[in-house]
Amino acid sequence: MRQKANEIIGTLQTRKKVKLNYNERPLVLANNWDGSVQQYYHFFLGYFMPLCIWLDKTGTNKIAVRDCGPMNPWFQLLTEKIDIEVIPPGSALHVVIGDLRSHVVLDGMDDPRKFSPKILEAGSRSVLQHLKIPITSGHHTERILIVDRATSEDFYHEHGSETHMSGKERRHVPNLIDLKAALNTPSNVEVVDLARVGPRDQIRLAQRATTLVGQHGAGLVHMLWMPPKSHVVEVSPPLPSQVEDIFQKLASTLGHSYQRIEQLSVHAPVNISALAEAVENRK
């Protein structure tokens, strides 16, 4: 009987020690508005930007985060000053339900009904500071950035994927690359597949752009880094009503002009002449 009691006491003490060790590294999660944080829009505005702001406020230098698959390289950029443990989504859920360590749930910033110029500016500034990317200012040469969803990530066909499609498989504009030749100043145009560009370089590309063109999707988030009063042109296929105006609202909140070119389906070609006109003639 005494031996059994000692075993129970020992188990409880061990659990207590484990929990104390866990509490030295809080698990930081975010209550994003919709979608999966394995997708860039919901990851960046719904998780990463709130995390950077929280790190600024708390000065915490040791945290745990949930595994976000292809988005994890953004966490890695913080590891010079922040000790980060990435744990599987199931383990993160177990930690919260079982109260196994201290945890924090942040409000996501990806709900378009709640976009705020002040909050988005503060979040963008926080991200740039954490990533050690200078904040650009002053005169900007006219430059057009075309985001072409040309590839897909293998991850989204694996067991750990929460969405099972990405990039070109999910949505694509097959003739988008023809836009460059149709513009009056093709020398000032850059076509990129952001899935093949590192995080810091994605931001730097957007910082140099004064016009951003792309199909509805994650790449348009990079309007966050463009100079004030830039221009955004979205190719918009049929979409659920709750998401169709996300990037129009984001552009408006950031003070950018915005135009939309309709696409008949998620893989249909678009009218390149109409698209070129939308790029070169701001409304």
N, C-alpha and C positions, 0 to 999 in steps of 0.2 A: 504493500500500500504506500509506504513511504517512498519507495523507488519510483512508483508511478507518479506520485505527486511531484517529486523532484524533476521527472522528465517533463511534466506539464509546465512547471515553473521555468525550466530551462528553455523550453520552446517559446514561451511567452517573452522571456528576456531576449532571446535571439531575435524574435520578430521586432521587439522594441528597438534593439540596436540597429537592425536593418532599416527600420523606418526613420530613425534618427539620421542615419547616413544618407538615406534618400532625401530627407528634408534639407540637407545641405545643398541639394541641386534641385530646385523646383521644376516641375514639369509645366511648361508654358504652352497653352493651346489657344486657339481662337475660335470664336463662334462666328464663322463666316456666313454670309447671307444665303448662299445657294451653291450648288455644284460641288466639285471636289477640289481640294487643295493640291491635288496632283496635276491640275490644270492651271496654267500660268495666271490668268486673270484672278481667279479665286485665291490662288496661293499668294500672289503679290499684294493685292489690296486686302484680301481677307485674312492673311496670316503674317506675311513677312514685314509689311510696313507697320502694322500695329506692334509687332515684336520689337522693331527698331525703336519706336517711340517709347515703349515700355522699358527697354534697356536704358534709354537716356534718363528716364524719370527715376529709375531705381538704382542705377549703377551696378546692377547684378553682373557678376562675371563668370558664373557657373550655372548652366541651365540644362534642361532636357527638352527636346522637341519631338514631335511625331514625325515619322518617316514620310516624306512627301515625294518619293520616287525621283523622277527626273528634275524636280525642283531643288533637290538637296544641295547642288553646287552653290546656290545662294546662301545657304547656311554656312557652307565652308568658307565663304568670304569673311565671315564674322569671327572665325576661330583664332585670328591673331591676338585678339584681346579677350574673347569670350570662350570659355571651355564649354563645348556643346556635345551633349550625348544625344544621338538620334535613336529613337526606340520605335519598334513596329506599332502600327495603329492599334492592333488588338491589345498590345501591352499597355499602351497609353490609356485605352478605355478601362482596362483592368485596374490600373493605378487610380483612376478617378473614382470608379465605382467602389473599389475596396479601400479608398482613402489611404493608400500605401505610402504616399509621400505628399509633401506640400505641392499644390498645383494652383495655377492661375489660368483663368479663362478670359481672354481679351475680346473686346467687341471688334468684329471685322469691319472693314471699310469698303466692302465691295457692293453694298446695297445702293443702287443708283438713286433711290428715293432720298438718300441721306448724304449725298455728296456735298461737301463743304469746301469752298476755296481755302479757307484758313487751315482746316485740318489736312487737306491734301498737300498744301504747300509745306506745312510742318512735317508731314510724313515723308515727302520727297526730299526735303532738306536733311532729315534724319538718315534716310537711306544713303544719300550721297556722302554724308560724313562718316558713316560706318564703313562704307566701301572705299573711302579715301579718293573720291572722284571730285575734282574741283567744280564749284558751281559757276557756270558760265554766265557772262553778262556782256553788255555792249552790243555793237553792230554785228549782224549776222548776214553773210552772203546767202542769197536765195539758193536753196538746195532741196531737192525732192528725194525722199526716201520711199521706195516701193517695197512693201513687205510681201513676199511671195511664199505661200505655204507649199513649198515644193517637196517636202519629205514628211515622213511619219516616223515616230519613235517605236522601236521594237518593244519597249517596256509595256506599251498599252495592249499588247497581246499576251502578256504574262499573267501569272496567277495573282500577283499583287496589285494589278491595275483595278481602279475603281470605275473607269469609264470605257475602256476597251477600244477606243479610237482616238486618233490625234492627227494633227497636221493635214496633209493632203488627203488622207483617207476620209477624214471627217468633213472637211470643206475645202474647196479649191477653185481658183479661177484659171482655167487652162490657157487662156491667152493673155494673162496679165503682163507677162514679160514683153508683149508687143507694145505696151504703153510707152516705154522709153523711146522707141523710134518715132512714135507719133507726137511727141512733145517738141516744142520749138527749140528748147535748149537741152538736148540729151546729154551734153557734157556735164551738166549740173545734176544728173539723175543717178541714183544708186539703187540697184535691185538686190535685195538680200533675203536669204532664208534664215530667220533668226534662230531656228532650231539648231543651226550649225555655227552659231556665234556665241562666244562666252558671255557671261552676265555683264561684266564691266564694259565690254565692247558694244553690247547691245545699247547700253545707256549712252555711250559716247557717240554712237551713230545717230541716235535721236537728238542729242544735244546740238549736233551740227545741222540738223534738218529744219527747214522752215515750212515744209509741206510733207505730210505723212499720208500715204495711200496704202490701203490694204482691205482685204475681205474682213467681214465681221469675225473677230477673234482676238486672241491674246496679243498679237503684235501691236494693235492699236493702243494698248495700255501705255506704250512708250511715248504717247503725246505728253505724258507727265514731265518729260525732260526737255521738251522743245521750248524755244524762246517764246515769250509772251506774244499773243496775237498771231500765232502761226495758223496753219490751215490743215484741216483733216478731211480726207475724202474716203468714205466707207463704201465698199461694195457689199450690198446687203441682200442675201438670199431670203426666202421665206423663213421666218423665225417665230417662235412663241412670243406672244405679246409682252410677256414680262421681261424679255431680254432684248427686244428689237431696238430699243432706244438707249441702251446702256452707253454706247460710245458718243452718241449725240449729246447726252446729258453730261458726260465726262468732259467733252470738248467745251460745252457751254460753261461749265463750272470753272474750267481752266482759262477761259477767255479766248479760246481759239474759234476761228470760223469753221463751219462744217458744211459739207455737202454729201448727199447720198446718191449712189447709183444702184438701181435695182438689178438683181440677178434672178433669173427665172427659177433656178434650182441651185442646190449647194455645189454642183459641179458644172454648171452651165457657163459657156463663154459670155463675155459682156461686150457691149458696144464700145469699142476702143475710142472712137471719135467723141462720143458723149463723155467718156471718162476723162479724156485729155482736156476737154472743155471745162469740166468740173475742176480739174487740177489747176488750170491756167487762169480761170476767170472766177475769182472768189465772189461770193454774194455777201 
